[in-house]
Amino acid sequence: MHVIVDSSPGTSPSPELVQLLTPEGERVEHPEYSIELSPQEYRGLYRDLVLVRRVDAEAVALQRQGELGIWASLLGQEAAQVGAGRAMGPNDYAFPTYREHGVAWCRGVDPLNLLGLFRGVNHGGWDPNEHNFHLYTIVIGAQTLHAVGYAMGMQRDGSGAAVLAFFGDGATSQGDVNEAFNFAGVYNAPVVFFCQNNQWAISEPLERQTRAPLYRRASGFGFPGVRVDGNDVLACLAVTREALDYAREGNGPILIEAFTYRMGAHTTSDDPSRYRLQSELEAWKLKDPIERYKRFLIKNSLADSDFFAEVDAESERLARHMRDGCRALPDPEPLSLFDHVYAEGHPLVDEERAQFAAYLSADVDATAERGEG
């Protein structure tokens, strides 16, 4: 496992990126990482990138139309998520934040199921054990501790699988993430920490979060780190695949820093124009992960116009599926709020249920008296 670990003082703040595709779509060689796929697999990655971006765009539109309460966009981070997600084996387990829509796609989660949480009609609409993809975590960094604990359990069960823990650059300032690093290092847990460094922790730029590149954090906890071009889907796939192999083979944890950029807002309640320059965004648009990969496919005669048209048509069908399905999601019964607080009955919860039931009944009666509904 090749890693870039340089913690000596005075080193450059811009370390080497593992890169297999330039922003112009040219394939380049790396001395330690390589990847060879079939033409069908190369085309499959493009399909993933396009459909994941369409899922994101459609969800943003649904929020603007009042169908979702909020949405956390992944715009610009598709390559990092698709590359990492497709690197996973069937028995590996992922712990996401609230932005890993691309990983969810790769793990077979219907995009419609992502919307229930943001619409407020469920706590996550998929079975984590069916997809080996945990429910979204809203508390920043908390999922890294869950991931390490799960990895330690897998280690003791002798499963031979690994855990992939996702988080952003802002989460590295959280105590939970550093505690997770320490536990993983001490117990040699089979976990790959995947940090999507999108340059902004809401409105805080990276330089106000850390003075050293994030991948170097790993060396302080006794395990290796590597930085990869997060807008290069092939590099993300190659690096994550090797990192998971490294963890599965009993070598312990590893940290991947995917250097990318959040081209959209932090969430739909955020206005990034208040804290970052338009020129910065325009510069990163030139590194767009989908356009880069499309150029690569065309230059290498791996896809033709019929293929691209077919993917575009599929994205339209997917968007329609999301629009129609979102509006049809049923609202939960109000009293179901109390159903799973405790495994068994609890006096306080029973009392609260009765009070809420009485309130609902009184509200229905008052509505009937006014002749409404």
PECORGI-V594038 format. One record per backbone hydrogen bond with DSSP energy under -1.0 kcal/mol. NH is the residue of the N-H (numbers start at 0). CO is the residue of the C=O. E is the energy in kcal/mol with one decimal. If there is no record, write none. Layout:
nh: {NH/NH}
co: {CO/CO}
e: {E/E}
//
This chain:
nh: {10/17/21/24/27/41/42/43/44/45/46/47/48/49/50/51/52/53/54/55/56/57/58/59/60/61/62/63/64/65/66/68/76/80/81/82/83/84/85/91/92/93/94/100/103/104/105/106/107/108/112/113/118/119/120/124/130/131/132/133/136/141/143/145/146/147/148/149/150/151/152/153/154/155/156/158/162/163/164/165/166/171/172/173/177/178/179/180/181/182/183/184/185/186/188/190/191/192/193/194/195/196/196/197/200/201/203/205/207/208/209/215/216/217/220/222/225/227/228/229/231/235/236/237/238/239/240/241/242/243/244/245/246/247/248/249/250/253/254/255/256/257/258/259/261/262/262/267/269/273/274/275/280/281/282/283/284/286/287/291/292/293/294/295/296/297/298/299/300/301/307/308/309/310/311/312/313/314/315/316/317/318/319/320/321/322/323/324/325/326/328/335/336/337/338/349/350/351/352/353/354/355/356/357/358/359/360/361/362/363/364/365/366/367/368/369/371}
co: {7/226/25/21/19/37/38/39/40/41/42/43/44/45/46/47/48/49/50/51/52/53/54/55/56/57/58/59/60/62/61/117/73/76/77/78/79/80/81/88/161/131/163/98/99/100/101/102/104/103/109/110/114/115/115/112/126/127/127/93/96/138/140/141/142/143/144/145/146/147/148/149/150/151/152/153/189/92/191/94/193/168/169/170/173/174/175/176/177/178/179/180/181/182/183/188/162/253/164/255/166/194/257/195/203/199/200/198/204/205/205/212/213/214/217/217/254/256/17/258/228/231/232/233/234/235/236/237/238/239/240/241/242/243/244/246/245/190/223/192/225/194/227/196/197/74/260/70/266/270/271/271/276/277/278/279/280/283/284/287/288/289/290/291/292/293/294/295/297/296/303/304/305/306/307/308/309/310/311/312/313/314/315/316/317/318/319/320/321/322/325/332/333/334/335/345/346/347/348/349/350/351/352/353/354/355/356/357/358/359/360/361/362/363/364/365/366}
e: {-1.1/-1.8/-2.4/-2.3/-2.4/-2.6/-2.3/-2.2/-1.6/-1.2/-2.3/-2.3/-2.5/-2.5/-2.5/-2.5/-2.0/-2.0/-2.4/-2.0/-2.6/-2.7/-2.1/-2.2/-2.2/-2.4/-2.1/-2.3/-1.5/-1.7/-2.8/-3.0/-3.2/-1.9/-3.0/-2.5/-2.0/-2.8/-2.6/-1.1/-1.9/-2.3/-2.5/-1.7/-2.2/-1.9/-1.9/-1.7/-1.6/-2.6/-1.9/-1.0/-1.8/-1.1/-2.3/-1.2/-1.3/-1.6/-1.5/-2.7/-1.1/-1.4/-1.4/-1.4/-2.5/-2.0/-2.4/-2.5/-2.6/-2.5/-1.8/-2.4/-2.4/-2.0/-1.9/-2.0/-2.3/-2.7/-2.7/-2.6/-1.7/-1.1/-1.6/-2.0/-1.4/-2.6/-2.4/-2.4/-2.0/-2.7/-2.7/-2.5/-2.6/-2.5/-1.9/-2.1/-3.2/-2.7/-3.7/-3.1/-2.7/-1.2/-1.6/-1.5/-2.9/-1.0/-2.1/-1.3/-1.7/-2.3/-1.9/-1.4/-1.9/-1.0/-1.7/-1.8/-2.1/-2.5/-2.5/-1.7/-1.7/-2.4/-2.1/-2.6/-2.8/-2.1/-2.3/-2.0/-2.3/-2.6/-1.9/-2.4/-2.2/-2.8/-1.9/-1.6/-1.6/-1.3/-2.2/-3.5/-2.8/-3.0/-2.7/-2.5/-1.7/-2.1/-1.1/-1.8/-1.9/-1.7/-1.6/-1.5/-1.3/-2.5/-1.9/-1.7/-1.7/-1.6/-1.5/-2.2/-1.6/-2.5/-2.2/-1.6/-2.2/-2.3/-2.9/-1.6/-1.5/-2.9/-1.9/-2.3/-2.1/-2.2/-2.2/-2.2/-2.1/-2.2/-1.5/-1.8/-2.4/-2.2/-2.0/-2.2/-2.0/-2.6/-2.6/-2.1/-2.5/-1.7/-1.2/-1.8/-1.4/-1.7/-1.4/-2.9/-2.3/-2.4/-2.5/-2.1/-2.2/-2.4/-2.6/-2.2/-2.0/-2.6/-2.4/-2.4/-2.3/-2.2/-2.3/-2.5/-2.2/-2.2/-2.1/-1.6/-2.2}
//
